[in-house]
Amino acid sequence: MKNNVRVARAQQGYTQQQLAEKIGVTRQTISLIEKGKYNPTLKLCLKICYAVHKKLDDVFWMEKEVFEDGKN
Amino acid sequence: MEKIKDERLVLQNLKNIRTAFFLQTAGILLILLYQLIVEGPKSLVANPLWILLILISTVLIYKNLLITDDVVDEKTNPGPYYRVILYAIGLASLLGLLVFLNPGERVATSMTAALIGAGATFVCTIIPFTIVHHSLKKRLENEEG
């Protein structure tokens, strides 16, 4: 599913590896989340948000039309 | 080996275990089928793999009982627990009586056969009924709470 993890991470100046270490996952998982190929649990979403100092809405929210267009 | 903490890898690990489980079960079934064809049913039930297969199936069925409860949409009130015990006793008595009237040739007396039959029916009934009863009760509590 689409998200803004890449942008939020870049704004904090973290590499994928640094963010991964901060929240206790592998770099590959961060990469897959950014590409929208892996849907994280709510717990992991929150961990990401805390790490990049953003709210859940800012990082993971998407409009209903975008969500329902079947491309996510 | 390091413990996996990454949720994606934990999930992948579970999927791998599922694949291995399917393969293992298919292997056991093939071995038992071969034994059934070559050596006959008596040899089949004497094989420890048969007990393993029954054990695995039983565990899977019991675990799935809890899942299927959630699929049912109605809010079913399970009623008091003594009713479950009464059902089990009723069914066990009925089967005990049937065995008493037709005990077969393997046991010493009709009473022994009846007791074994009734006991087995009671245990096999009370366990799944209890699991479903508690599961329905818990679900009702969660929906009310």
Backbone of each chain as ProteinMPNN parsed JSONL, in Angstrom:
{"seq_chain_A": "MKNNVRVARAQQGYTQQQLAEKIGVTRQTISLIEKGKYNPTLKLCLKICYAVHKKLDDVFWMEKEVFEDGKN", "coords_chain_A": {"N_chain_A": [[0.828, -1.194, 0.0], [0.407, 2.274, -0.726], [2.466, 4.835, 0.78], [3.974, 7.375, 2.929], [6.482, 6.91, 3.936], [9.118, 6.971, 2.944], [9.554, 9.7, 2.34], [9.122, 10.887, 4.872], [11.172, 9.681, 6.314], [13.41, 10.639, 4.944], [13.194, 13.319, 5.53], [13.942, 13.375, 8.162], [16.506, 12.725, 7.88], [17.438, 10.119, 7.976], [18.938, 7.0, 7.045], [17.773, 4.019, 5.36], [18.766, 1.857, 6.772], [19.421, 3.011, 9.255], [16.891, 3.791, 10.219], [15.696, 1.299, 10.322], [17.249, 0.05, 12.316], [16.571, 1.633, 14.479], [13.887, 0.973, 14.961], [13.937, -1.708, 15.208], [13.783, -3.63, 13.081], [14.54, -5.323, 9.932], [16.604, -3.91, 7.285], [15.605, -4.544, 4.813], [12.889, -4.866, 5.263], [12.035, -2.234, 5.772], [12.591, -1.172, 3.264], [10.773, -2.645, 1.662], [8.353, -1.762, 2.756], [8.413, 0.936, 2.065], [8.279, 0.718, -0.688], [5.744, -0.165, -0.899], [5.216, -2.827, -0.889], [4.966, -4.406, 1.267], [2.678, -4.689, 3.874], [2.742, -3.165, 6.868], [2.098, -4.048, 10.365], [-0.196, -2.396, 12.607], [1.162, -1.793, 14.9], [3.85, -1.71, 14.071], [3.637, 0.382, 12.249], [3.119, 2.504, 13.992], [5.52, 2.527, 15.42], [7.269, 3.335, 13.407], [6.242, 5.877, 12.896], [6.717, 7.154, 15.379], [9.483, 7.123, 15.31], [10.093, 8.795, 13.165], [8.986, 11.1, 13.944], [6.342, 11.831, 13.253], [2.756, 11.975, 12.594], [0.398, 9.273, 12.454], [-1.488, 9.643, 10.417], [-0.123, 11.4, 8.7], [1.842, 9.835, 7.614], [0.744, 7.347, 6.787], [-1.858, 7.699, 5.851], [-4.358, 7.642, 3.27], [-6.402, 8.863, 0.618], [-9.822, 7.821, 0.12], [-10.536, 7.243, -2.529], [-8.106, 6.775, -3.758], [-7.314, 4.559, -2.334], [-9.244, 2.72, -3.086], [-8.89, 2.342, -5.769], [-7.636, 0.124, -6.597], [-4.99, -0.184, -7.228], [-3.327, -0.314, -5.14]], "CA_chain_A": [[0.0, 0.0, 0.0], [1.17, 3.533, -0.8], [2.669, 5.557, 2.045], [4.965, 8.451, 2.853], [7.603, 6.554, 4.816], [10.385, 7.406, 2.34], [9.646, 11.158, 2.504], [9.267, 11.176, 6.304], [12.513, 9.232, 6.71], [14.382, 11.563, 4.353], [13.101, 14.591, 6.256], [14.7, 13.221, 9.422], [17.888, 12.454, 7.503], [17.812, 8.732, 8.282], [19.016, 6.015, 5.962], [16.883, 2.878, 5.653], [19.425, 1.054, 7.803], [19.294, 3.693, 10.552], [15.491, 3.686, 10.658], [15.469, -0.116, 10.654], [17.869, -0.217, 13.622], [15.816, 2.37, 15.503], [12.624, 0.308, 15.307], [14.169, -3.147, 15.435], [13.464, -4.53, 11.964], [15.655, -5.371, 8.972], [16.564, -2.862, 6.254], [14.753, -5.031, 3.713], [11.483, -4.602, 5.618], [11.804, -0.804, 5.519], [12.578, -1.009, 1.811], [9.506, -3.182, 1.138], [7.251, -0.879, 3.188], [8.496, 2.15, 1.241], [7.821, 0.379, -2.047], [4.339, -0.562, -0.82], [5.091, -4.266, -1.144], [4.657, -5.098, 2.523], [1.803, -3.905, 4.745], [3.131, -3.392, 8.259], [1.013, -4.055, 11.358], [-0.405, -1.067, 13.205], [2.236, -1.614, 15.888], [5.058, -1.277, 13.364], [3.338, 1.719, 11.705], [3.304, 3.467, 15.085], [6.96, 2.6, 15.704], [7.856, 4.158, 12.34], [5.8, 7.26, 13.119], [7.46, 7.7, 16.528], [10.886, 7.301, 14.921], [10.257, 9.93, 12.23], [8.277, 12.234, 14.582], [5.169, 12.207, 12.448], [1.528, 11.302, 13.014], [-0.004, 8.144, 11.596], [-2.17, 10.23, 9.258], [0.844, 12.004, 7.777], [2.683, 8.812, 6.969], [0.036, 6.212, 6.183], [-3.221, 7.993, 5.386], [-4.583, 7.89, 1.84], [-7.817, 9.142, 0.345], [-10.605, 6.619, -0.18], [-10.496, 6.984, -3.981], [-6.786, 6.184, -4.036], [-7.319, 3.233, -1.705], [-10.166, 1.807, -3.776], [-8.657, 2.223, -7.22], [-7.125, -1.232, -6.853], [-3.577, -0.223, -7.567], [-2.508, -0.323, -3.917]], "C_chain_A": [[0.87, 1.254, 0.0], [1.332, 4.154, 0.584], [3.76, 6.607, 1.87], [6.188, 8.158, 3.718], [8.921, 7.109, 4.257], [10.617, 8.911, 2.575], [9.924, 11.504, 3.978], [10.662, 10.792, 6.798], [13.572, 10.207, 6.204], [14.388, 12.909, 5.089], [13.878, 14.551, 7.574], [16.172, 12.921, 9.156], [18.367, 11.052, 7.854], [18.002, 7.934, 6.991], [18.037, 4.89, 6.324], [17.454, 2.046, 6.8], [19.251, 1.672, 9.196], [17.872, 3.583, 11.105], [15.194, 2.251, 11.105], [16.027, -0.444, 12.033], [17.088, 0.443, 14.75], [14.561, 1.61, 15.935], [12.735, -1.214, 15.389], [13.656, -4.062, 14.339], [14.668, -4.569, 11.014], [15.492, -4.25, 7.932], [15.619, -3.257, 5.112], [13.266, -4.748, 3.995], [11.135, -3.139, 5.369], [11.688, -0.557, 4.011], [11.246, -1.477, 1.214], [8.317, -2.312, 1.53], [7.24, 0.37, 2.305], [7.993, 1.899, -0.184], [6.339, -0.009, -2.069], [4.127, -2.039, -1.058], [4.848, -5.072, 0.124], [3.804, -4.176, 3.382], [2.167, -4.167, 6.206], [1.914, -3.454, 9.187], [0.898, -2.643, 11.921], [0.721, -0.757, 14.2], [3.51, -1.092, 15.206], [4.861, 0.106, 12.739], [3.602, 2.774, 12.775], [4.782, 3.635, 15.412], [7.655, 3.495, 14.678], [7.515, 5.629, 12.588], [6.549, 7.912, 14.289], [8.897, 8.021, 16.121], [11.082, 8.52, 14.014], [9.507, 11.183, 12.719], [7.122, 12.756, 13.722], [3.945, 11.504, 13.013], [1.188, 10.222, 11.986], [-0.652, 8.646, 10.295], [-1.176, 10.735, 8.217], [1.62, 10.947, 6.989], [1.862, 7.766, 6.214], [-1.357, 6.524, 5.636], [-3.259, 8.107, 3.862], [-6.077, 8.087, 1.621], [-8.508, 7.861, -0.125], [-10.506, 6.239, -1.662], [-9.183, 6.288, -4.353], [-6.746, 4.741, -3.509], [-8.122, 2.225, -2.527], [-9.868, 1.61, -5.251], [-7.954, 0.915, -7.6], [-5.659, -1.311, -7.186], [-2.702, -0.321, -6.331], [-2.372, -1.719, -3.331]], "O_chain_A": [[1.924, 1.297, 0.635], [0.462, 4.022, 1.445], [4.383, 6.713, 0.814], [6.853, 9.085, 4.181], [9.738, 7.649, 5.002], [11.709, 9.338, 2.95], [10.818, 12.288, 4.293], [11.257, 11.503, 7.608], [14.505, 10.56, 6.925], [15.429, 13.546, 5.25], [14.4, 15.566, 8.034], [16.982, 12.867, 10.081], [19.566, 10.824, 8.013], [17.323, 8.164, 5.99], [17.54, 4.822, 7.448], [16.724, 1.591, 7.68], [18.976, 0.977, 10.175], [17.669, 3.318, 12.29], [14.536, 2.02, 12.12], [15.378, -1.124, 12.827], [16.958, -0.116, 15.839], [14.208, 1.596, 17.115], [11.745, -1.911, 15.612], [13.15, -5.149, 14.621], [15.686, -3.926, 11.267], [14.399, -3.721, 7.73], [14.932, -2.417, 4.532], [12.497, -4.433, 3.087], [10.075, -2.831, 4.825], [10.807, 0.169, 3.551], [10.662, -0.797, 0.371], [7.384, -2.138, 0.747], [6.182, 0.807, 1.852], [7.365, 2.762, -0.796], [5.752, -0.164, -3.14], [3.023, -2.475, -1.384], [4.562, -6.268, 0.067], [4.16, -3.017, 3.597], [1.93, -5.259, 6.723], [0.834, -2.974, 8.84], [1.783, -1.808, 11.734], [1.166, 0.384, 14.322], [4.157, -0.165, 15.693], [5.793, 0.909, 12.697], [4.225, 3.802, 12.509], [5.247, 4.75, 15.654], [8.514, 4.305, 15.026], [8.375, 6.505, 12.503], [6.962, 9.069, 14.206], [9.459, 9.04, 16.523], [12.109, 9.194, 14.086], [9.408, 12.182, 12.008], [6.968, 13.959, 13.508], [4.061, 10.566, 13.802], [1.622, 10.257, 10.835], [-0.383, 8.122, 9.214], [-1.355, 10.531, 7.017], [1.997, 11.163, 5.837], [2.246, 7.347, 5.122], [-1.969, 5.66, 5.008], [-2.318, 8.603, 3.242], [-6.904, 7.543, 2.352], [-7.884, 6.957, -0.681], [-10.406, 5.06, -2.003], [-9.158, 5.348, -5.148], [-6.217, 3.838, -4.157], [-7.752, 1.058, -2.653], [-10.518, 0.802, -5.914], [-7.714, 0.644, -8.777], [-5.132, -2.402, -7.407], [-1.478, -0.402, -6.441], [-1.716, -1.896, -2.304]]}, "seq_chain_B": "MEKIKDERLVLQNLKNIRTAFFLQTAGILLILLYQLIVEGPKSLVANPLWILLILISTVLIYKNLLITDDVVDEKTNPGPYYRVILYAIGLASLLGLLVFLNPGERVATSMTAALIGAGATFVCTIIPFTIVHHSLKKRLENEEG", "coords_chain_B": {"N_chain_B": [[21.338, -19.706, 16.574], [19.956, -16.539, 15.8], [17.193, -14.942, 17.437], [14.208, -14.251, 15.664], [12.971, -11.042, 15.213], [11.807, -9.25, 13.559], [8.709, -8.445, 12.239], [7.838, -9.042, 9.638], [9.55, -11.06, 8.862], [8.955, -12.939, 10.776], [6.385, -13.597, 10.012], [6.938, -14.634, 7.488], [8.415, -16.812, 8.248], [6.436, -18.324, 9.516], [4.875, -18.917, 7.293], [6.668, -20.513, 5.926], [6.83, -22.643, 7.697], [4.253, -23.589, 7.45], [4.25, -24.511, 4.797], [6.145, -26.554, 5.061], [4.754, -28.165, 6.828], [2.559, -29.009, 5.287], [3.903, -30.511, 3.342], [5.091, -32.457, 4.955], [2.836, -33.72, 6.056], [1.65, -34.673, 3.719], [3.624, -36.485, 2.978], [3.523, -38.321, 5.121], [0.931, -39.29, 4.719], [1.237, -40.514, 2.215], [3.092, -42.558, 2.825], [1.559, -44.059, 4.643], [-0.553, -44.791, 3.01], [0.761, -46.39, 1.162], [1.549, -48.439, 2.881], [-0.954, -49.402, 3.598], [-1.882, -50.451, 1.181], [0.077, -52.367, 0.535], [0.522, -53.92, 2.915], [-1.873, -54.058, 4.303], [-4.82, -53.116, 6.37], [-4.482, -53.698, 9.156], [-1.793, -53.604, 9.71], [-1.399, -51.006, 9.092], [-2.704, -49.457, 11.156], [-1.097, -50.168, 13.227], [1.199, -48.832, 12.889], [3.311, -46.253, 14.14], [3.196, -43.812, 12.846], [0.597, -43.528, 12.081], [-0.728, -42.969, 14.481], [0.488, -40.544, 14.976], [-0.517, -39.039, 12.825], [-3.26, -39.017, 13.434], [-3.14, -37.632, 15.83], [-2.099, -35.13, 15.013], [-4.182, -34.329, 13.291], [-6.286, -34.167, 15.122], [-5.433, -32.101, 16.853], [-5.359, -29.985, 15.019], [-8.055, -29.841, 14.24], [-9.271, -29.139, 16.68], [-8.078, -26.654, 17.168], [-9.063, -25.282, 14.974], [-11.722, -25.217, 15.578], [-12.046, -23.055, 17.221], [-11.632, -20.998, 15.455], [-13.703, -21.247, 13.571], [-15.867, -20.612, 15.127], [-15.805, -17.849, 15.255], [-16.48, -17.149, 12.703], [-19.143, -17.669, 12.478], [-21.985, -15.676, 12.44], [-24.064, -15.072, 14.124], [-25.087, -14.027, 17.415], [-24.643, -16.252, 19.571], [-25.996, -17.554, 22.49], [-24.409, -19.563, 24.736], [-25.62, -20.823, 26.919], [-26.13, -22.437, 30.18], [-23.317, -24.225, 31.692], [-23.774, -26.742, 32.765], [-25.534, -27.923, 31.08], [-24.066, -28.782, 28.917], [-22.602, -30.808, 30.125], [-24.696, -32.513, 30.73], [-25.589, -33.206, 28.139], [-23.34, -34.634, 27.257], [-23.265, -36.734, 29.112], [-25.723, -37.915, 28.546], [-25.408, -38.75, 25.863], [-23.237, -40.474, 26.182], [-24.38, -42.398, 27.861], [-26.335, -43.454, 26.194], [-24.785, -44.579, 24.136], [-23.312, -46.342, 25.672], [-25.322, -48.078, 26.468], [-26.071, -49.158, 24.007], [-23.718, -50.527, 23.352], [-23.651, -52.291, 25.471], [-25.762, -53.949, 24.889], [-24.838, -55.078, 22.585], [-22.046, -56.296, 22.722], [-19.768, -57.364, 21.325], [-16.769, -59.378, 20.71], [-14.331, -59.042, 21.885], [-13.979, -58.152, 24.504], [-14.132, -58.867, 28.108], [-16.617, -58.812, 29.645], [-20.066, -57.72, 29.112], [-20.58, -55.458, 30.552], [-18.056, -54.303, 30.949], [-17.421, -53.628, 28.33], [-19.469, -51.805, 27.808], [-18.876, -49.801, 29.652], [-16.368, -48.922, 28.754], [-17.046, -47.988, 26.195], [-18.957, -45.99, 26.853], [-17.396, -44.308, 28.442], [-15.383, -43.448, 26.651], [-16.985, -42.121, 24.776], [-18.009, -40.105, 26.391], [-15.682, -38.611, 27.1], [-14.797, -37.846, 24.541], [-16.877, -36.245, 23.765], [-17.272, -34.306, 25.721], [-14.935, -32.72, 25.683], [-14.666, -31.255, 23.058], [-17.174, -29.927, 23.186], [-16.935, -28.428, 25.5], [-14.848, -26.705, 24.809], [-16.014, -25.243, 22.687], [-18.169, -24.142, 24.063], [-16.912, -22.468, 25.994], [-15.592, -20.773, 24.274], [-17.708, -19.522, 22.864], [-18.916, -18.247, 24.984], [-16.933, -16.496, 25.807], [-16.739, -14.905, 23.551], [-19.226, -13.71, 23.528], [-19.06, -12.219, 25.874], [-17.013, -10.449, 25.148], [-18.273, -9.036, 23.127], [-20.292, -7.781, 24.465], [-18.885, -6.291, 26.261]], "CA_chain_B": [[20.591, -18.865, 15.638], [19.364, -15.37, 16.445], [15.722, -14.947, 17.435], [13.679, -13.311, 14.676], [12.083, -10.049, 15.823], [11.145, -8.524, 12.475], [7.381, -9.061, 12.038], [7.728, -9.579, 8.277], [10.271, -12.339, 8.826], [8.188, -13.879, 11.608], [5.288, -14.029, 9.149], [7.521, -15.48, 6.443], [8.784, -18.047, 8.936], [5.194, -19.086, 9.7], [4.484, -19.436, 5.98], [7.589, -21.625, 5.637], [6.426, -23.774, 8.543], [3.017, -24.116, 6.848], [4.632, -25.303, 3.625], [6.792, -27.773, 5.555], [3.699, -28.979, 7.439], [1.815, -29.645, 4.194], [4.761, -31.537, 2.743], [5.254, -33.53, 5.93], [1.571, -34.456, 6.141], [1.505, -35.404, 2.457], [4.566, -37.602, 3.066], [2.965, -39.31, 6.061], [-0.226, -39.912, 4.057], [1.73, -41.412, 1.16], [3.678, -43.741, 3.478], [0.461, -44.861, 5.197], [-1.301, -45.344, 1.872], [1.596, -47.486, 0.652], [1.457, -49.54, 3.845], [-2.315, -49.943, 3.517], [-2.002, -51.248, -0.045], [1.007, -53.511, 0.542], [0.446, -54.797, 4.09], [-3.232, -54.171, 4.835], [-5.238, -52.141, 7.394], [-3.999, -54.023, 10.504], [-0.423, -53.097, 9.776], [-1.51, -49.534, 9.03], [-3.02, -48.874, 12.469], [-0.01, -50.494, 14.162], [2.308, -47.914, 12.592], [3.27, -45.026, 14.959], [2.845, -42.665, 11.996], [-0.874, -43.449, 12.103], [-1.071, -42.251, 15.72], [0.941, -39.171, 14.759], [-1.474, -38.396, 11.909], [-4.502, -38.796, 14.19], [-2.833, -36.585, 16.815], [-1.995, -33.858, 14.281], [-5.525, -33.973, 12.819], [-7.1, -33.773, 16.272], [-4.988, -30.765, 17.283], [-5.779, -29.031, 13.981], [-9.516, -29.685, 14.309], [-9.595, -28.397, 17.903], [-7.652, -25.258, 16.964], [-9.96, -24.676, 13.992], [-13.022, -25.024, 16.228], [-12.05, -21.692, 17.757], [-11.71, -20.06, 14.321], [-15.033, -21.32, 12.95], [-16.787, -19.916, 16.028], [-15.8, -16.428, 14.918], [-17.082, -16.974, 11.386], [-20.594, -17.657, 12.698], [-22.309, -14.272, 12.665], [-25.077, -14.89, 15.171], [-24.599, -13.966, 18.791], [-25.249, -17.416, 20.203], [-25.755, -17.697, 23.925], [-24.159, -20.988, 24.94], [-26.406, -21.377, 28.018], [-25.319, -22.881, 31.32], [-22.358, -25.281, 31.385], [-24.268, -28.074, 33.162], [-26.25, -28.498, 29.938], [-23.022, -29.481, 28.147], [-22.31, -32.055, 30.847], [-25.864, -33.39, 30.565], [-25.529, -33.729, 26.768], [-22.267, -35.632, 27.19], [-23.69, -37.908, 29.891], [-26.816, -38.524, 27.785], [-24.853, -39.419, 24.688], [-22.41, -41.583, 26.673], [-25.289, -43.447, 28.365], [-26.965, -44.067, 25.029], [-23.804, -45.433, 23.47], [-23.011, -47.412, 26.634], [-26.438, -49.03, 26.397], [-25.96, -49.859, 22.722], [-22.592, -51.468, 23.447], [-24.044, -53.313, 26.452], [-26.647, -54.894, 24.199], [-24.104, -55.743, 21.514], [-20.67, -56.029, 23.186], [-18.684, -57.884, 20.484], [-16.1, -60.573, 21.253], [-12.974, -58.765, 22.364], [-13.913, -57.816, 25.937], [-14.542, -59.927, 29.018], [-18.058, -58.776, 29.931], [-20.84, -56.677, 28.452], [-20.469, -54.259, 31.369], [-16.752, -53.687, 30.635], [-17.541, -53.019, 26.997], [-20.357, -50.645, 27.919], [-18.155, -48.744, 30.381], [-15.334, -48.38, 27.86], [-17.751, -47.222, 25.15], [-19.558, -44.785, 27.438], [-16.287, -43.442, 28.886], [-14.757, -42.84, 25.466], [-17.942, -41.152, 24.211], [-18.082, -38.956, 27.306], [-14.454, -37.793, 26.951], [-14.747, -37.278, 23.181], [-17.949, -35.251, 23.612], [-17.137, -33.19, 26.673], [-13.811, -31.824, 25.35], [-15.027, -30.234, 22.057], [-18.319, -29.116, 23.631], [-16.435, -27.456, 26.481], [-14.071, -25.687, 24.089], [-16.96, -24.383, 21.961], [-18.949, -23.417, 25.067], [-16.095, -21.379, 26.544], [-15.293, -19.835, 23.197], [-18.922, -18.73, 22.627], [-19.126, -17.417, 26.175], [-15.905, -15.448, 25.765], [-17.08, -13.996, 22.465], [-20.402, -12.938, 23.992], [-18.543, -11.257, 26.859], [-16.254, -9.431, 24.424], [-19.179, -8.182, 22.364], [-21.046, -6.957, 25.415], [-17.974, -5.422, 27.027]], "C_chain_B": [[19.897, -17.719, 16.388], [17.839, -15.417, 16.362], [15.196, -13.869, 16.481], [12.707, -12.35, 15.356], [11.281, -9.289, 14.765], [9.818, -9.202, 12.134], [7.217, -9.677, 10.643], [8.392, -10.957, 8.197], [9.577, -13.4, 9.682], [7.055, -14.474, 10.773], [5.784, -14.987, 8.06], [7.881, -16.844, 7.021], [7.557, -18.944, 9.131], [4.716, -19.691, 8.38], [5.368, -20.625, 5.598], [7.199, -22.876, 6.425], [5.166, -24.423, 7.958], [3.328, -25.005, 5.641], [5.233, -26.638, 4.065], [5.752, -28.728, 6.142], [2.896, -29.73, 6.369], [2.618, -30.793, 3.581], [4.886, -32.747, 3.661], [3.993, -34.391, 6.014], [1.336, -35.28, 4.872], [2.407, -36.638, 2.459], [4.035, -38.709, 3.956], [1.801, -40.055, 5.402], [0.214, -40.907, 2.986], [2.306, -42.696, 1.75], [2.567, -44.665, 3.985], [-0.368, -45.521, 4.093], [-0.557, -46.549, 1.289], [1.466, -48.707, 1.561], [0.085, -50.224, 3.79], [-2.449, -50.867, 2.306], [-1.16, -52.524, 0.043], [0.736, -54.478, 1.695], [-0.949, -54.919, 4.719], [-3.513, -53.235, 6.003], [-4.703, -52.421, 8.796], [-2.607, -53.474, 10.727], [-0.419, -51.565, 9.791], [-1.732, -48.928, 10.41], [-1.955, -49.194, 13.522], [1.17, -49.54, 13.989], [2.204, -46.653, 13.462], [2.907, -43.774, 14.146], [1.328, -42.437, 11.962], [-1.332, -42.651, 13.32], [-0.693, -40.774, 15.581], [-0.056, -38.402, 13.892], [-2.781, -38.071, 12.629], [-4.31, -37.637, 15.173], [-2.804, -35.207, 16.149], [-3.389, -33.386, 13.847], [-6.385, -33.475, 13.973], [-6.732, -32.354, 16.725], [-5.483, -29.701, 16.31], [-7.28, -28.77, 14.056], [-9.905, -28.856, 15.535], [-9.236, -26.925, 17.757], [-8.601, -24.552, 16.004], [-11.361, -24.458, 14.536], [-13.15, -23.576, 16.687], [-12.155, -20.658, 16.63], [-13.128, -20.044, 13.759], [-16.085, -20.645, 13.817], [-16.922, -18.452, 15.638], [-16.47, -16.157, 13.579], [-18.607, -16.913, 11.492], [-20.997, -16.248, 13.138], [-23.263, -14.055, 13.838], [-24.428, -14.815, 16.547], [-25.268, -15.103, 19.561], [-24.935, -17.428, 21.693], [-25.562, -19.177, 24.225], [-24.988, -21.618, 26.061], [-25.52, -21.877, 29.137], [-24.454, -24.109, 30.979], [-22.893, -26.675, 31.737], [-25.005, -28.756, 31.998], [-25.272, -29.308, 29.05], [-22.723, -30.83, 28.799], [-23.469, -33.042, 30.669], [-25.908, -34.017, 29.172], [-24.531, -34.89, 26.692], [-22.676, -36.908, 27.922], [-24.794, -38.669, 29.132], [-26.304, -39.345, 26.621], [-24.036, -40.651, 25.095], [-23.29, -42.731, 27.157], [-25.92, -44.214, 27.211], [-26.007, -45.044, 24.344], [-23.428, -46.616, 24.356], [-24.059, -48.508, 26.567], [-26.363, -49.853, 25.11], [-24.85, -50.901, 22.761], [-22.934, -52.611, 24.401], [-24.905, -54.398, 25.782], [-25.927, -55.689, 23.116], [-22.596, -55.586, 21.753], [-19.535, -56.495, 22.271], [-17.956, -59.01, 21.191], [-14.786, -60.284, 21.945], [-12.888, -58.529, 23.866], [-14.523, -58.912, 26.801], [-16.05, -59.939, 29.252], [-18.738, -57.649, 29.176], [-20.684, -55.354, 29.196], [-19.157, -53.526, 31.077], [-16.84, -52.949, 29.304], [-18.368, -51.745, 27.062], [-19.638, -49.485, 28.587], [-17.089, -48.092, 29.503], [-15.977, -47.477, 26.794], [-18.302, -45.91, 25.675], [-18.459, -43.791, 27.844], [-15.656, -42.707, 27.711], [-15.684, -41.793, 24.854], [-18.002, -39.893, 25.067], [-16.89, -38.018, 27.104], [-14.448, -37.084, 25.589], [-15.831, -36.229, 22.953], [-17.677, -34.026, 24.475], [-16.022, -32.216, 26.256], [-14.199, -30.809, 24.255], [-16.177, -29.334, 22.489], [-17.865, -28.039, 24.615], [-15.685, -26.33, 25.778], [-15.013, -24.709, 23.385], [-17.757, -23.534, 22.945], [-18.17, -22.217, 25.598], [-15.806, -20.309, 25.501], [-16.496, -18.931, 22.911], [-19.172, -17.753, 23.771], [-18.176, -16.214, 26.16], [-16.258, -14.412, 24.701], [-18.258, -13.1, 22.858], [-19.975, -11.853, 24.983], [-17.814, -10.108, 26.161], [-17.171, -8.48, 23.673], [-19.988, -7.265, 23.278], [-20.158, -5.906, 26.066], [-17.464, -4.21, 26.276]], "O_chain_B": [[19.331, -17.913, 17.463], [17.268, -15.864, 15.368], [15.67, -12.733, 16.484], [11.744, -12.776, 15.993], [10.21, -8.753, 15.049], [9.791, -10.381, 11.784], [6.547, -10.697, 10.481], [7.881, -11.881, 7.565], [9.602, -14.59, 9.367], [6.795, -15.676, 10.814], [5.151, -15.997, 7.756], [7.686, -17.882, 6.388], [7.625, -20.158, 8.94], [4.222, -20.818, 8.341], [4.897, -21.609, 5.028], [7.228, -23.995, 5.914], [5.027, -25.647, 7.967], [2.763, -26.086, 5.478], [4.896, -27.697, 3.536], [5.851, -29.944, 5.978], [2.592, -30.914, 6.515], [2.1, -31.882, 3.335], [4.803, -33.894, 3.224], [4.065, -35.62, 6.04], [0.888, -36.425, 4.933], [2.006, -37.707, 1.998], [4.086, -39.886, 3.6], [1.691, -41.276, 5.505], [-0.35, -41.994, 2.858], [2.047, -43.789, 1.246], [2.614, -45.879, 3.79], [-0.821, -46.658, 4.23], [-1.155, -47.576, 0.969], [1.3, -49.836, 1.1], [-0.026, -51.443, 3.915], [-3.056, -51.934, 2.396], [-1.611, -53.611, -0.321], [0.717, -55.693, 1.502], [-1.177, -55.783, 5.566], [-2.597, -52.635, 6.566], [-4.488, -51.481, 9.562], [-2.289, -52.948, 11.793], [0.434, -50.927, 10.41], [-1.033, -47.992, 10.797], [-1.916, -48.567, 14.581], [2.039, -49.459, 14.857], [1.138, -46.041, 13.527], [2.38, -42.802, 14.689], [0.853, -41.309, 11.832], [-2.198, -41.781, 13.222], [-1.43, -39.881, 15.999], [-0.396, -37.256, 14.189], [-3.342, -36.988, 12.458], [-5.182, -36.782, 15.331], [-3.397, -34.249, 16.645], [-3.739, -32.217, 14.005], [-7.118, -32.495, 13.837], [-7.607, -31.517, 16.951], [-5.965, -28.646, 16.722], [-7.727, -27.627, 13.95], [-10.762, -27.977, 15.447], [-9.997, -26.051, 18.172], [-8.913, -23.375, 16.184], [-12.107, -23.622, 14.028], [-14.206, -22.956, 16.563], [-12.7, -19.572, 16.827], [-13.692, -18.98, 13.501], [-17.091, -20.158, 13.3], [-18.013, -17.883, 15.684], [-16.973, -15.058, 13.345], [-19.275, -16.219, 10.725], [-20.433, -15.696, 14.083], [-23.268, -12.994, 14.462], [-23.395, -15.429, 16.816], [-26.342, -14.922, 20.134], [-23.78, -17.327, 22.106], [-26.472, -19.971, 23.986], [-25.054, -22.844, 26.145], [-24.297, -21.762, 29.063], [-24.798, -24.913, 30.112], [-22.527, -27.665, 31.104], [-25.092, -29.982, 31.931], [-25.616, -30.364, 28.518], [-22.608, -31.853, 28.123], [-23.258, -34.24, 30.483], [-26.221, -35.199, 29.024], [-24.821, -35.958, 26.152], [-22.467, -38.016, 27.428], [-24.796, -39.899, 29.086], [-26.714, -40.488, 26.418], [-24.115, -41.708, 24.47], [-22.992, -43.897, 26.9], [-26.028, -45.44, 27.237], [-26.369, -46.175, 24.02], [-23.247, -47.736, 23.878], [-23.745, -49.698, 26.604], [-26.562, -51.068, 25.115], [-25.015, -52.017, 22.267], [-22.553, -53.758, 24.167], [-24.784, -55.587, 26.075], [-26.324, -56.8, 22.766], [-21.942, -54.815, 21.051], [-18.408, -56.033, 22.448], [-18.465, -59.549, 22.174], [-14.185, -61.183, 22.533], [-11.815, -58.693, 24.448], [-15.296, -59.751, 26.339], [-16.692, -60.974, 29.075], [-18.083, -56.741, 28.665], [-20.657, -54.282, 28.592], [-19.13, -52.3, 30.971], [-16.397, -51.808, 29.172], [-18.02, -50.733, 26.454], [-19.761, -48.336, 28.162], [-16.926, -46.872, 29.505], [-15.515, -46.366, 26.533], [-18.149, -44.859, 25.052], [-18.583, -42.588, 27.616], [-15.424, -41.499, 27.77], [-15.24, -40.715, 24.461], [-18.041, -38.774, 24.556], [-17.051, -36.807, 26.957], [-14.139, -35.897, 25.491], [-15.714, -35.41, 22.043], [-17.825, -32.883, 24.041], [-16.157, -31.009, 26.457], [-14.078, -29.606, 24.488], [-16.177, -28.136, 22.208], [-18.334, -26.902, 24.579], [-15.859, -25.155, 26.102], [-14.835, -23.494, 23.475], [-17.997, -22.352, 22.7], [-18.685, -21.1, 25.651], [-15.779, -19.114, 25.794], [-16.338, -17.723, 22.736], [-19.576, -16.608, 23.567], [-18.565, -15.084, 26.457], [-16.101, -13.209, 24.909], [-18.28, -11.905, 22.563], [-20.462, -10.723, 24.936], [-17.973, -8.945, 26.53], [-16.904, -7.282, 23.583], [-20.322, -6.136, 22.92], [-20.594, -4.798, 26.38], [-16.696, -3.421, 26.827]]}, "name": "protein", "num_of_chains": 2, "seq": "MKNNVRVARAQQGYTQQQLAEKIGVTRQTISLIEKGKYNPTLKLCLKICYAVHKKLDDVFWMEKEVFEDGKNMEKIKDERLVLQNLKNIRTAFFLQTAGILLILLYQLIVEGPKSLVANPLWILLILISTVLIYKNLLITDDVVDEKTNPGPYYRVILYAIGLASLLGLLVFLNPGERVATSMTAALIGAGATFVCTIIPFTIVHHSLKKRLENEEG"}
